[in-house]
Amino acid sequence: MTQHKLLRAKEVAEMTGLSISTFYAQIRRGAFPKPLKTSANTVAWRYSDIVGWIDSLEEAAR
């Protein structure tokens, strides 16, 4: 069930250790998962996408 959880920007920042402005800059460069639009003024990220991004960093470091 956790893999289907949606995260808001603050939760993504806490999970990744990145500031919100940093991961938005990475989104613009195509280096971070794009959010899903959940309503007119709200976006969220899939938990599984963020975990996959973190895993890809670990793989790149090997």
PDB file of N, H, CA, C and O in Angstrom:
ATOM      1  N   MET A   1       0.815  -1.192   0.000  1.00  0.00           N
ATOM      2  CA  MET A   1       0.000   0.000   0.000  1.00  0.00           C
ATOM      3  C   MET A   1       0.862   1.261   0.000  1.00  0.00           C
ATOM      4  O   MET A   1       0.487   2.257  -0.618  1.00  0.00           O
ATOM      5  N   THR A   2       2.007   1.238   0.679  1.00  0.00           N
ATOM      6  H   THR A   2       2.311   0.428   1.181  1.00  0.00           H
ATOM      7  CA  THR A   2       2.878   2.409   0.758  1.00  0.00           C
ATOM      8  C   THR A   2       3.345   2.847  -0.614  1.00  0.00           C
ATOM      9  O   THR A   2       3.494   4.045  -0.858  1.00  0.00           O
ATOM     10  N   GLN A   3       3.581   1.897  -1.527  1.00  0.00           N
ATOM     11  H   GLN A   3       3.460   0.925  -1.329  1.00  0.00           H
ATOM     12  CA  GLN A   3       4.079   2.251  -2.857  1.00  0.00           C
ATOM     13  C   GLN A   3       3.108   3.130  -3.627  1.00  0.00           C
ATOM     14  O   GLN A   3       3.521   3.819  -4.560  1.00  0.00           O
ATOM     15  N   HIS A   4       1.825   3.129  -3.264  1.00  0.00           N
ATOM     16  H   HIS A   4       1.490   2.570  -2.505  1.00  0.00           H
ATOM     17  CA  HIS A   4       0.819   3.934  -3.945  1.00  0.00           C
ATOM     18  C   HIS A   4       0.566   5.263  -3.245  1.00  0.00           C
ATOM     19  O   HIS A   4      -0.253   6.061  -3.700  1.00  0.00           O
ATOM     20  N   LYS A   5       1.262   5.501  -2.151  1.00  0.00           N
ATOM     21  H   LYS A   5       1.928   4.853  -1.782  1.00  0.00           H
ATOM     22  CA  LYS A   5       1.080   6.736  -1.392  1.00  0.00           C
ATOM     23  C   LYS A   5       1.554   7.933  -2.207  1.00  0.00           C
ATOM     24  O   LYS A   5       2.538   7.845  -2.942  1.00  0.00           O
ATOM     25  N   LEU A   6       0.850   9.047  -2.073  1.00  0.00           N
ATOM     26  H   LEU A   6       0.051   9.119  -1.476  1.00  0.00           H
ATOM     27  CA  LEU A   6       1.254  10.290  -2.719  1.00  0.00           C
ATOM     28  C   LEU A   6       1.866  11.210  -1.671  1.00  0.00           C
ATOM     29  O   LEU A   6       1.370  11.318  -0.550  1.00  0.00           O
ATOM     30  N   LEU A   7       2.950  11.868  -2.058  1.00  0.00           N
ATOM     31  H   LEU A   7       3.353  11.780  -2.969  1.00  0.00           H
ATOM     32  CA  LEU A   7       3.683  12.746  -1.153  1.00  0.00           C
ATOM     33  C   LEU A   7       3.575  14.191  -1.606  1.00  0.00           C
ATOM     34  O   LEU A   7       3.621  14.474  -2.803  1.00  0.00           O
ATOM     35  N   ARG A   8       3.435  15.090  -0.673  1.00  0.00           N
ATOM     36  H   ARG A   8       3.398  14.860   0.299  1.00  0.00           H
ATOM     37  CA  ARG A   8       3.454  16.523  -0.961  1.00  0.00           C
ATOM     38  C   ARG A   8       4.915  16.990  -0.944  1.00  0.00           C
ATOM     39  O   ARG A   8       5.802  16.252  -0.513  1.00  0.00           O
ATOM     40  N   ALA A   9       5.155  18.196  -1.406  1.00  0.00           N
ATOM     41  H   ALA A   9       4.435  18.796  -1.756  1.00  0.00           H
ATOM     42  CA  ALA A   9       6.516  18.717  -1.574  1.00  0.00           C
ATOM     43  C   ALA A   9       7.324  18.658  -0.275  1.00  0.00           C
ATOM     44  O   ALA A   9       8.495  18.280  -0.296  1.00  0.00           O
ATOM     45  N   LYS A  10       6.723  19.019   0.833  1.00  0.00           N
ATOM     46  H   LYS A  10       5.772  19.326   0.851  1.00  0.00           H
ATOM     47  CA  LYS A  10       7.447  18.999   2.113  1.00  0.00           C
ATOM     48  C   LYS A  10       7.914  17.589   2.455  1.00  0.00           C
ATOM     49  O   LYS A  10       9.033  17.404   2.933  1.00  0.00           O
ATOM     50  N   GLU A  11       7.066  16.597   2.213  1.00  0.00           N
ATOM     51  H   GLU A  11       6.157  16.747   1.825  1.00  0.00           H
ATOM     52  CA  GLU A  11       7.434  15.207   2.493  1.00  0.00           C
ATOM     53  C   GLU A  11       8.561  14.748   1.566  1.00  0.00           C
ATOM     54  O   GLU A  11       9.464  14.027   1.992  1.00  0.00           O
ATOM     55  N   VAL A  12       8.505  15.168   0.296  1.00  0.00           N
ATOM     56  H   VAL A  12       7.772  15.753  -0.049  1.00  0.00           H
ATOM     57  CA  VAL A  12       9.565  14.818  -0.653  1.00  0.00           C
ATOM     58  C   VAL A  12      10.887  15.440  -0.199  1.00  0.00           C
ATOM     59  O   VAL A  12      11.931  14.789  -0.247  1.00  0.00           O
ATOM     60  N   ALA A  13      10.840  16.687   0.235  1.00  0.00           N
ATOM     61  H   ALA A  13       9.992  17.215   0.274  1.00  0.00           H
ATOM     62  CA  ALA A  13      12.044  17.358   0.718  1.00  0.00           C
ATOM     63  C   ALA A  13      12.628  16.623   1.925  1.00  0.00           C
ATOM     64  O   ALA A  13      13.840  16.422   2.003  1.00  0.00           O
ATOM     65  N   GLU A  14      11.781  16.228   2.853  1.00  0.00           N
ATOM     66  H   GLU A  14      10.796  16.392   2.789  1.00  0.00           H
ATOM     67  CA  GLU A  14      12.245  15.494   4.036  1.00  0.00           C
ATOM     68  C   GLU A  14      12.837  14.145   3.648  1.00  0.00           C
ATOM     69  O   GLU A  14      13.852  13.723   4.202  1.00  0.00           O
ATOM     70  N   MET A  15      12.206  13.479   2.705  1.00  0.00           N
ATOM     71  H   MET A  15      11.381  13.821   2.256  1.00  0.00           H
ATOM     72  CA  MET A  15      12.640  12.142   2.300  1.00  0.00           C
ATOM     73  C   MET A  15      13.964  12.165   1.540  1.00  0.00           C
ATOM     74  O   MET A  15      14.785  11.260   1.689  1.00  0.00           O
ATOM     75  N   THR A  16      14.172  13.208   0.723  1.00  0.00           N
ATOM     76  H   THR A  16      13.506  13.943   0.602  1.00  0.00           H
ATOM     77  CA  THR A  16      15.362  13.273  -0.129  1.00  0.00           C
ATOM     78  C   THR A  16      16.500  14.081   0.468  1.00  0.00           C
ATOM     79  O   THR A  16      17.654  13.912   0.075  1.00  0.00           O
ATOM     80  N   GLY A  17      16.189  14.953   1.410  1.00  0.00           N
ATOM     81  H   GLY A  17      15.252  15.091   1.729  1.00  0.00           H
ATOM     82  CA  GLY A  17      17.210  15.848   1.949  1.00  0.00           C
ATOM     83  C   GLY A  17      17.463  17.054   1.053  1.00  0.00           C
ATOM     84  O   GLY A  17      18.375  17.838   1.313  1.00  0.00           O
ATOM     85  N   LEU A  18      16.663  17.209   0.002  1.00  0.00           N
ATOM     86  H   LEU A  18      15.922  16.572  -0.210  1.00  0.00           H
ATOM     87  CA  LEU A  18      16.784  18.349  -0.902  1.00  0.00           C
ATOM     88  C   LEU A  18      15.788  19.427  -0.499  1.00  0.00           C
ATOM     89  O   LEU A  18      14.729  19.133   0.054  1.00  0.00           O
ATOM     90  N   SER A  19      16.139  20.676  -0.780  1.00  0.00           N
ATOM     91  H   SER A  19      17.000  20.915  -1.230  1.00  0.00           H
ATOM     92  CA  SER A  19      15.155  21.733  -0.572  1.00  0.00           C
ATOM     93  C   SER A  19      14.119  21.643  -1.691  1.00  0.00           C
ATOM     94  O   SER A  19      14.371  21.055  -2.743  1.00  0.00           O
ATOM     95  N   ILE A  20      12.973  22.226  -1.448  1.00  0.00           N
ATOM     96  H   ILE A  20      12.769  22.704  -0.594  1.00  0.00           H
ATOM     97  CA  ILE A  20      11.909  22.213  -2.451  1.00  0.00           C
ATOM     98  C   ILE A  20      12.380  22.912  -3.724  1.00  0.00           C
ATOM     99  O   ILE A  20      12.125  22.427  -4.826  1.00  0.00           O
ATOM    100  N   SER A  21      13.060  24.038  -3.585  1.00  0.00           N
ATOM    101  H   SER A  21      13.268  24.433  -2.690  1.00  0.00           H
ATOM    102  CA  SER A  21      13.527  24.756  -4.776  1.00  0.00           C
ATOM    103  C   SER A  21      14.554  23.934  -5.553  1.00  0.00           C
ATOM    104  O   SER A  21      14.600  24.018  -6.780  1.00  0.00           O
ATOM    105  N   THR A  22      15.370  23.148  -4.870  1.00  0.00           N
ATOM    106  H   THR A  22      15.332  23.080  -3.873  1.00  0.00           H
ATOM    107  CA  THR A  22      16.363  22.315  -5.549  1.00  0.00           C
ATOM    108  C   THR A  22      15.699  21.210  -6.352  1.00  0.00           C
ATOM    109  O   THR A  22      16.076  20.983  -7.502  1.00  0.00           O
ATOM    110  N   PHE A  23      14.718  20.514  -5.779  1.00  0.00           N
ATOM    111  H   PHE A  23      14.412  20.698  -4.845  1.00  0.00           H
ATOM    112  CA  PHE A  23      14.131  19.441  -6.587  1.00  0.00           C
ATOM    113  C   PHE A  23      13.253  19.980  -7.702  1.00  0.00           C
ATOM    114  O   PHE A  23      13.104  19.315  -8.727  1.00  0.00           O
ATOM    115  N   TYR A  24      12.666  21.160  -7.544  1.00  0.00           N
ATOM    116  H   TYR A  24      12.787  21.701  -6.712  1.00  0.00           H
ATOM    117  CA  TYR A  24      11.948  21.762  -8.681  1.00  0.00           C
ATOM    118  C   TYR A  24      12.922  22.138  -9.802  1.00  0.00           C
ATOM    119  O   TYR A  24      12.592  21.996 -10.980  1.00  0.00           O
ATOM    120  N   ALA A  25      14.112  22.612  -9.446  1.00  0.00           N
ATOM    121  H   ALA A  25      14.380  22.727  -8.489  1.00  0.00           H
ATOM    122  CA  ALA A  25      15.137  22.911 -10.462  1.00  0.00           C
ATOM    123  C   ALA A  25      15.548  21.626 -11.176  1.00  0.00           C
ATOM    124  O   ALA A  25      15.752  21.625 -12.390  1.00  0.00           O
ATOM    125  N   GLN A  26      15.670  20.527 -10.420  1.00  0.00           N
ATOM    126  H   GLN A  26      15.504  20.527  -9.434  1.00  0.00           H
ATOM    127  CA  GLN A  26      16.021  19.249 -11.030  1.00  0.00           C
ATOM    128  C   GLN A  26      14.898  18.732 -11.932  1.00  0.00           C
ATOM    129  O   GLN A  26      15.174  18.089 -12.945  1.00  0.00           O
ATOM    130  N   ILE A  27      13.658  18.998 -11.589  1.00  0.00           N
ATOM    131  H   ILE A  27      13.433  19.520 -10.766  1.00  0.00           H
ATOM    132  CA  ILE A  27      12.528  18.617 -12.454  1.00  0.00           C
ATOM    133  C   ILE A  27      12.666  19.338 -13.795  1.00  0.00           C
ATOM    134  O   ILE A  27      12.500  18.729 -14.852  1.00  0.00           O
ATOM    135  N   ARG A  28      12.972  20.640 -13.747  1.00  0.00           N
ATOM    136  H   ARG A  28      13.107  21.134 -12.889  1.00  0.00           H
ATOM    137  CA  ARG A  28      13.123  21.406 -14.993  1.00  0.00           C
ATOM    138  C   ARG A  28      14.251  20.853 -15.862  1.00  0.00           C
ATOM    139  O   ARG A  28      14.182  20.938 -17.088  1.00  0.00           O
ATOM    140  N   ARG A  29      15.287  20.288 -15.241  1.00  0.00           N
ATOM    141  H   ARG A  29      15.343  20.219 -14.245  1.00  0.00           H
ATOM    142  CA  ARG A  29      16.401  19.698 -15.988  1.00  0.00           C
ATOM    143  C   ARG A  29      16.131  18.250 -16.389  1.00  0.00           C
ATOM    144  O   ARG A  29      16.922  17.643 -17.112  1.00  0.00           O
ATOM    145  N   GLY A  30      15.021  17.704 -15.922  1.00  0.00           N
ATOM    146  H   GLY A  30      14.379  18.197 -15.335  1.00  0.00           H
ATOM    147  CA  GLY A  30      14.694  16.315 -16.247  1.00  0.00           C
ATOM    148  C   GLY A  30      15.412  15.305 -15.374  1.00  0.00           C
ATOM    149  O   GLY A  30      15.513  14.132 -15.735  1.00  0.00           O
ATOM    150  N   ALA A  31      15.916  15.748 -14.221  1.00  0.00           N
ATOM    151  H   ALA A  31      15.835  16.701 -13.928  1.00  0.00           H
ATOM    152  CA  ALA A  31      16.708  14.878 -13.352  1.00  0.00           C
ATOM    153  C   ALA A  31      15.965  14.425 -12.098  1.00  0.00           C
ATOM    154  O   ALA A  31      16.564  13.823 -11.207  1.00  0.00           O
ATOM    155  N   PHE A  32      14.675  14.706 -12.023  1.00  0.00           N
ATOM    156  H   PHE A  32      14.188  15.195 -12.747  1.00  0.00           H
ATOM    157  CA  PHE A  32      13.886  14.348 -10.840  1.00  0.00           C
ATOM    158  C   PHE A  32      12.484  13.997 -11.321  1.00  0.00           C
ATOM    159  O   PHE A  32      12.012  14.563 -12.307  1.00  0.00           O
ATOM    160  N   PRO A  33      11.812  13.072 -10.641  1.00  0.00           N
ATOM    161  CA  PRO A  33      10.454  12.685 -11.067  1.00  0.00           C
ATOM    162  C   PRO A  33       9.491  13.874 -11.090  1.00  0.00           C
ATOM    163  O   PRO A  33       9.500  14.716 -10.192  1.00  0.00           O
ATOM    164  N   LYS A  34       8.672  13.923 -12.124  1.00  0.00           N
ATOM    165  H   LYS A  34       8.665  13.239 -12.853  1.00  0.00           H
ATOM    166  CA  LYS A  34       7.663  14.973 -12.231  1.00  0.00           C
ATOM    167  C   LYS A  34       6.494  14.661 -11.299  1.00  0.00           C
ATOM    168  O   LYS A  34       6.165  13.495 -11.080  1.00  0.00           O
ATOM    169  N   PRO A  35       5.873  15.696 -10.756  1.00  0.00           N
ATOM    170  CA  PRO A  35       4.714  15.466  -9.890  1.00  0.00           C
ATOM    171  C   PRO A  35       3.455  15.186 -10.700  1.00  0.00           C
ATOM    172  O   PRO A  35       3.394  15.441 -11.903  1.00  0.00           O
ATOM    173  N   LEU A  36       2.466  14.662 -10.015  1.00  0.00           N
ATOM    174  H   LEU A  36       2.516  14.455  -9.037  1.00  0.00           H
ATOM    175  CA  LEU A  36       1.134  14.461 -10.578  1.00  0.00           C
ATOM    176  C   LEU A  36       0.254  15.616 -10.133  1.00  0.00           C
ATOM    177  O   LEU A  36       0.328  16.036  -8.978  1.00  0.00           O
ATOM    178  N   LYS A  37      -0.558  16.125 -11.003  1.00  0.00           N
ATOM    179  H   LYS A  37      -0.618  15.783 -11.941  1.00  0.00           H
ATOM    180  CA  LYS A  37      -1.505  17.174 -10.637  1.00  0.00           C
ATOM    181  C   LYS A  37      -2.710  16.492  -9.998  1.00  0.00           C
ATOM    182  O   LYS A  37      -3.422  15.735 -10.657  1.00  0.00           O
ATOM    183  N   THR A  38      -2.933  16.759  -8.728  1.00  0.00           N
ATOM    184  H   THR A  38      -2.354  17.374  -8.192  1.00  0.00           H
ATOM    185  CA  THR A  38      -4.018  16.090  -8.009  1.00  0.00           C
ATOM    186  C   THR A  38      -5.268  16.951  -7.893  1.00  0.00           C
ATOM    187  O   THR A  38      -6.354  16.440  -7.620  1.00  0.00           O
ATOM    188  N   SER A  39      -5.118  18.252  -8.100  1.00  0.00           N
ATOM    189  H   SER A  39      -4.236  18.667  -8.322  1.00  0.00           H
ATOM    190  CA  SER A  39      -6.261  19.171  -8.166  1.00  0.00           C
ATOM    191  C   SER A  39      -5.776  20.434  -8.868  1.00  0.00           C
ATOM    192  O   SER A  39      -4.634  20.496  -9.323  1.00  0.00           O
ATOM    193  N   ALA A  40      -6.632  21.426  -8.953  1.00  0.00           N
ATOM    194  H   ALA A  40      -7.560  21.375  -8.584  1.00  0.00           H
ATOM    195  CA  ALA A  40      -6.291  22.651  -9.683  1.00  0.00           C
ATOM    196  C   ALA A  40      -5.023  23.319  -9.151  1.00  0.00           C
ATOM    197  O   ALA A  40      -4.247  23.871  -9.931  1.00  0.00           O
ATOM    198  N   ASN A  41      -4.805  23.278  -7.849  1.00  0.00           N
ATOM    199  H   ASN A  41      -5.436  22.830  -7.216  1.00  0.00           H
ATOM    200  CA  ASN A  41      -3.667  23.974  -7.242  1.00  0.00           C
ATOM    201  C   ASN A  41      -2.729  23.068  -6.457  1.00  0.00           C
ATOM    202  O   ASN A  41      -1.936  23.551  -5.649  1.00  0.00           O
ATOM    203  N   THR A  42      -2.809  21.777  -6.683  1.00  0.00           N
ATOM    204  H   THR A  42      -3.453  21.385  -7.339  1.00  0.00           H
ATOM    205  CA  THR A  42      -2.046  20.837  -5.868  1.00  0.00           C
ATOM    206  C   THR A  42      -1.334  19.805  -6.730  1.00  0.00           C
ATOM    207  O   THR A  42      -1.887  19.290  -7.702  1.00  0.00           O
ATOM    208  N   VAL A  43      -0.101  19.519  -6.353  1.00  0.00           N
ATOM    209  H   VAL A  43       0.348  19.937  -5.563  1.00  0.00           H
ATOM    210  CA  VAL A  43       0.638  18.428  -6.986  1.00  0.00           C
ATOM    211  C   VAL A  43       1.161  17.499  -5.901  1.00  0.00           C
ATOM    212  O   VAL A  43       1.272  17.879  -4.736  1.00  0.00           O
ATOM    213  N   ALA A  44       1.479  16.276  -6.305  1.00  0.00           N
ATOM    214  H   ALA A  44       1.388  15.967  -7.252  1.00  0.00           H
ATOM    215  CA  ALA A  44       2.029  15.290  -5.387  1.00  0.00           C
ATOM    216  C   ALA A  44       2.903  14.329  -6.194  1.00  0.00           C
ATOM    217  O   ALA A  44       2.767  14.213  -7.412  1.00  0.00           O
ATOM    218  N   TRP A  45       3.790  13.654  -5.495  1.00  0.00           N
ATOM    219  H   TRP A  45       3.901  13.748  -4.506  1.00  0.00           H
ATOM    220  CA  TRP A  45       4.691  12.687  -6.126  1.00  0.00           C
ATOM    221  C   TRP A  45       4.348  11.304  -5.612  1.00  0.00           C
ATOM    222  O   TRP A  45       3.976  11.130  -4.452  1.00  0.00           O
ATOM    223  N   ARG A  46       4.479  10.317  -6.496  1.00  0.00           N
ATOM    224  H   ARG A  46       4.782  10.458  -7.439  1.00  0.00           H
ATOM    225  CA  ARG A  46       4.312   8.921  -6.073  1.00  0.00           C
ATOM    226  C   ARG A  46       5.497   8.552  -5.177  1.00  0.00           C
ATOM    227  O   ARG A  46       6.650   8.842  -5.495  1.00  0.00           O
ATOM    228  N   TYR A  47       5.189   7.914  -4.065  1.00  0.00           N
ATOM    229  H   TYR A  47       4.252   7.678  -3.806  1.00  0.00           H
ATOM    230  CA  TYR A  47       6.221   7.423  -3.155  1.00  0.00           C
ATOM    231  C   TYR A  47       7.198   6.535  -3.909  1.00  0.00           C
ATOM    232  O   TYR A  47       8.411   6.644  -3.726  1.00  0.00           O
ATOM    233  N   SER A  48       6.675   5.658  -4.755  1.00  0.00           N
ATOM    234  H   SER A  48       5.690   5.569  -4.904  1.00  0.00           H
ATOM    235  CA  SER A  48       7.528   4.718  -5.489  1.00  0.00           C
ATOM    236  C   SER A  48       8.473   5.438  -6.452  1.00  0.00           C
ATOM    237  O   SER A  48       9.591   4.971  -6.669  1.00  0.00           O
ATOM    238  N   ASP A  49       8.053   6.560  -7.031  1.00  0.00           N
ATOM    239  H   ASP A  49       7.145   6.940  -6.855  1.00  0.00           H
ATOM    240  CA  ASP A  49       8.934   7.332  -7.913  1.00  0.00           C
ATOM    241  C   ASP A  49      10.097   7.935  -7.139  1.00  0.00           C
ATOM    242  O   ASP A  49      11.226   7.965  -7.628  1.00  0.00           O
ATOM    243  N   ILE A  50       9.821   8.414  -5.933  1.00  0.00           N
ATOM    244  H   ILE A  50       8.903   8.390  -5.536  1.00  0.00           H
ATOM    245  CA  ILE A  50      10.883   9.021  -5.118  1.00  0.00           C
ATOM    246  C   ILE A  50      11.851   7.946  -4.633  1.00  0.00           C
ATOM    247  O   ILE A  50      13.064   8.154  -4.641  1.00  0.00           O
ATOM    248  N   VAL A  51      11.326   6.811  -4.216  1.00  0.00           N
ATOM    249  H   VAL A  51      10.341   6.642  -4.210  1.00  0.00           H
ATOM    250  CA  VAL A  51      12.205   5.708  -3.804  1.00  0.00           C
ATOM    251  C   VAL A  51      13.066   5.257  -4.983  1.00  0.00           C
ATOM    252  O   VAL A  51      14.254   4.987  -4.810  1.00  0.00           O
ATOM    253  N   GLY A  52      12.483   5.174  -6.174  1.00  0.00           N
ATOM    254  H   GLY A  52      11.517   5.393  -6.315  1.00  0.00           H
ATOM    255  CA  GLY A  52      13.246   4.801  -7.367  1.00  0.00           C
ATOM    256  C   GLY A  52      14.337   5.799  -7.675  1.00  0.00           C
ATOM    257  O   GLY A  52      15.434   5.406  -8.073  1.00  0.00           O
ATOM    258  N   TRP A  53      14.063   7.092  -7.500  1.00  0.00           N
ATOM    259  H   TRP A  53      13.172   7.411  -7.176  1.00  0.00           H
ATOM    260  CA  TRP A  53      15.069   8.125  -7.723  1.00  0.00           C
ATOM    261  C   TRP A  53      16.221   7.960  -6.727  1.00  0.00           C
ATOM    262  O   TRP A  53      17.389   8.045  -7.107  1.00  0.00           O
ATOM    263  N   ILE A  54      15.891   7.725  -5.454  1.00  0.00           N
ATOM    264  H   ILE A  54      14.942   7.656  -5.146  1.00  0.00           H
ATOM    265  CA  ILE A  54      16.928   7.509  -4.436  1.00  0.00           C
ATOM    266  C   ILE A  54      17.745   6.268  -4.772  1.00  0.00           C
ATOM    267  O   ILE A  54      18.971   6.287  -4.670  1.00  0.00           O
ATOM    268  N   ASP A  55      17.077   5.191  -5.172  1.00  0.00           N
ATOM    269  H   ASP A  55      16.080   5.175  -5.255  1.00  0.00           H
ATOM    270  CA  ASP A  55      17.777   3.962  -5.558  1.00  0.00           C
ATOM    271  C   ASP A  55      18.715   4.200  -6.731  1.00  0.00           C
ATOM    272  O   ASP A  55      19.805   3.631  -6.776  1.00  0.00           O
ATOM    273  N   SER A  56      18.301   5.041  -7.687  1.00  0.00           N
ATOM    274  H   SER A  56      17.415   5.503  -7.650  1.00  0.00           H
ATOM    275  CA  SER A  56      19.158   5.317  -8.838  1.00  0.00           C
ATOM    276  C   SER A  56      20.418   6.062  -8.410  1.00  0.00           C
ATOM    277  O   SER A  56      21.469   5.875  -9.022  1.00  0.00           O
ATOM    278  N   LEU A  57      20.344   6.895  -7.385  1.00  0.00           N
ATOM    279  H   LEU A  57      19.490   7.047  -6.887  1.00  0.00           H
ATOM    280  CA  LEU A  57      21.534   7.560  -6.872  1.00  0.00           C
ATOM    281  C   LEU A  57      22.497   6.555  -6.258  1.00  0.00           C
ATOM    282  O   LEU A  57      23.713   6.647  -6.426  1.00  0.00           O
ATOM    283  N   GLU A  58      21.927   5.599  -5.548  1.00  0.00           N
ATOM    284  H   GLU A  58      20.939   5.524  -5.412  1.00  0.00           H
ATOM    285  CA  GLU A  58      22.750   4.565  -4.919  1.00  0.00           C
ATOM    286  C   GLU A  58      23.444   3.722  -5.992  1.00  0.00           C
ATOM    287  O   GLU A  58      24.615   3.373  -5.842  1.00  0.00           O
ATOM    288  N   GLU A  59      22.737   3.398  -7.059  1.00  0.00           N
ATOM    289  H   GLU A  59      21.786   3.681  -7.181  1.00  0.00           H
ATOM    290  CA  GLU A  59      23.315   2.614  -8.157  1.00  0.00           C
ATOM    291  C   GLU A  59      24.441   3.390  -8.838  1.00  0.00           C
ATOM    292  O   GLU A  59      25.483   2.820  -9.162  1.00  0.00           O
ATOM    293  N   ALA A  60      24.233   4.677  -9.053  1.00  0.00           N
ATOM    294  H   ALA A  60      23.386   5.140  -8.789  1.00  0.00           H
ATOM    295  CA  ALA A  60      25.230   5.514  -9.712  1.00  0.00           C
ATOM    296  C   ALA A  60      26.493   5.656  -8.883  1.00  0.00           C
ATOM    297  O   ALA A  60      27.581   5.860  -9.422  1.00  0.00           O
ATOM    298  N   ALA A  61      26.344   5.547  -7.565  1.00  0.00           N
ATOM    299  H   ALA A  61      25.460   5.381  -7.127  1.00  0.00           H
ATOM    300  CA  ALA A  61      27.492   5.697  -6.668  1.00  0.00           C
ATOM    301  C   ALA A  61      28.351   4.444  -6.609  1.00  0.00           C
ATOM    302  O   ALA A  61      29.470   4.484  -6.098  1.00  0.00           O
ATOM    303  N   ARG A  62      27.847   3.343  -7.121  1.00  0.00           N
ATOM    304  H   ARG A  62      26.938   3.310  -7.536  1.00  0.00           H
ATOM    305  CA  ARG A  62      28.611   2.072  -7.064  1.00  0.00           C
ATOM    306  C   ARG A  62      29.636   1.988  -8.155  1.00  0.00           C
ATOM    307  O   ARG A  62      30.357   0.995  -8.250  1.00  0.00           O
TER     308      ARG A  62
END
